[in-house]
Amino acid sequence: MSDSTVTTGLVPADMATATAEIDESPIADVVRRAAAGDADAWDQLIDQYGRLIWAITRDFKLVESDASDVAQTTWLRLVEHIDRLQHPQYVGAWLATTAKNECLRHLVARKRLVLLGEENGLEAVAASEPPLDEVMLAAERARTVREAIRLLPHNWQRLMELLMMDPPTSYAEISDRLGLPVGSIGPTRGRCLDRLRVLMESYV
C-alpha cells in the first residue's frame, strides 16, 4: 500500500475522531441537557458563564440598569437559540459575543440620546456605529425582555433578579429572601426560563 493511500485513509478517520471528541465535550453535553429542559444543566451554564457576562458589561462601563438588561437579554437569547446551536461546545464564546453585541447597542442608543441635536456628533456616530434602525431594534428587544419578565409571577421575577445579580446570589440567601426550599430553586429557575421562552415567542 502506498504512502498516499495510507494517508488518505487515516486523515478522515482522525478528523472524525477529533470532531467526535469536540461534540462529546462536557460543556456540549451540558448545553444539550439544558436544551432538553434540565434545570441542573441551566444552573451549570449560569454558574459557569454568569460572571463572564457581567464582566463584559463592566468592560463597556454600562450603568447598572443597562448592564442588567444586557445580562437578561443575553440569557434569553440563549433560551431562544439553545436547541439550534451548531457548536454547543463553544457556548461560552456565543454568550460572550451576544453580550458584547448587546452592550454595543446600549452604548449606541445612549450616545444618540446624548448627541441629539449636535449635527457633527451625529455624523461621527453614524459613520462608525450601527444604523439607527439597529439601535431601535435593540431598544425594542430590551423592552420586550423587561415586559416578559414582568409577566412572570412576582416571586419568579425576584428569583430571576437575584440569580442574575453580580455576583449571583447564593441559593441559601435566595431561600431566606423568598422562602423557597434550596432544593426547589433550580427546578423553579428551569420553569421560569421555559415560561420566558414562551412569552418571548409570543412577541415575535
Secondary structure, 3 states (H helix, E strand, C coil): CCHHHHHHHHHHHHHHHHHHHHHCCHHHHHHHHHHCCCHHHHHHHHHHHHHHHHHHHHHCCCCHHHHHHHHHHHHHHHHHHHHHCCCHHHHHHHHHHHHHHHHHHHHHHHHHHHCCCCHHHHHHHHHHCCCHHHHHHHHHHHHHHHHHHHCCCHHHHHHHHHHCCCCCCCHHHHHHHHCCCHHHHHHHHHHHHHHHHHHHHHHC
